[in-house]
Amino acid sequence: MGNENGEWIMRGLSWDDPYRIRTWEELVNWINEVGFLPLFANEVTGFSVEEHVFAGHWWTGSAKEDPWEWREIIARSRKTAYGKFFDKKAGFISLKWLPFFANARRSGYDFDAKWADGLADRREKAIMDFYLSEEDSGDLLWKTDQILSTDLKKMAGFGKTGAKNYSGIVTRLQMELYLVTVDFRRRTNKRGEEYGMPVSVMLPPESVWGYDLLTSAYHESPEQSRQRIYDRVRELYPAADEKAAERILF
């Protein structure tokens, strides 16, 4: 998505291009094939959902054709991870590659260990406390309570008279793979009626796909995982600018 003379221009394939992705199921298959993919076009040509769908279908509201609607369906399906993973912008990571991203982005730290070592922000802790609890045995339990992000903001003490930069903190937690988006829901009023735009629902990936999967790349160093991810992009997009690729990935 680019801005030309003040107008936002969507990149994409023509409607009759045989290589155009036509359904959300096809998109999931392609994400699984390439491994990970930003939602919108970026400095690495071809490395996005946007460049492989029909530009005219965006924001039509059609669950059948609109890639903006597909992101909600895919997040809800949990067939891949969805969140702000690429340069603080939205994208998808296949379950095969998710452990390598978790290892690389977390530098080998589960969130509780990051907090114990003094490496986590108190505002991060305030948010993650709603998802993590400690059992009598001392083991961590990842909750599956699904909280609207607008409600979480208030519950974690953010707002006009509270902590600041909720959006930035939540984005950081997604970039570090401590949270992923698993659904979008509209808010409800006192009469139970839905209103407004859909709001994201987040969970720790461990509560969605299990701790064993998320930590299955912990046997290698974070540097090895980062190199693995970078090499995959270089394999798929050999003409990509090295610095641009690193900026998007890390």
Sequence and secondary structure as in RCSB ss.txt:
>XXXX:A:sequence
MGNENGEWIMRGLSWDDPYRIRTWEELVNWINEVGFLPLFANEVTGFSVEEHVFAGHWWTGSAKEDPWEWREIIA
RSRKTAYGKFFDKKAGFISLKWLPFFANARRSGYDFDAKWADGLADRREKAIMDFYLSEEDSGDLLWKTDQILST
DLKKMAGFGKTGAKNYSGIVTRLQMELYLVTVDFRRRTNKRGEEYGMPVSVMLPPESVWGYDLLTSAYHESPEQS
RQRIYDRVRELYPAADEKAAERILF
>XXXX:A:secstr
 EEETTEEE   B TT TT   SHHHHHHHHHHHSEEESS  SSTT SSGGGSBGGGTTS  TTT HHHHHHHHH
HHTSEEEEEEETTEEEEEETTTHHHHHHHHHTT  HHHHHHTT S HHHHHHHTTTEEE TTS EEE     BHH
HHHHHTTBSTTSB  HHHHHHHHHHTTS EEEEEEEEE TTS EEEEEEEEEE HHHHH HHHHTTTTTS HHHH
HHHHHHHHHHH TTS HHHHHHHH 
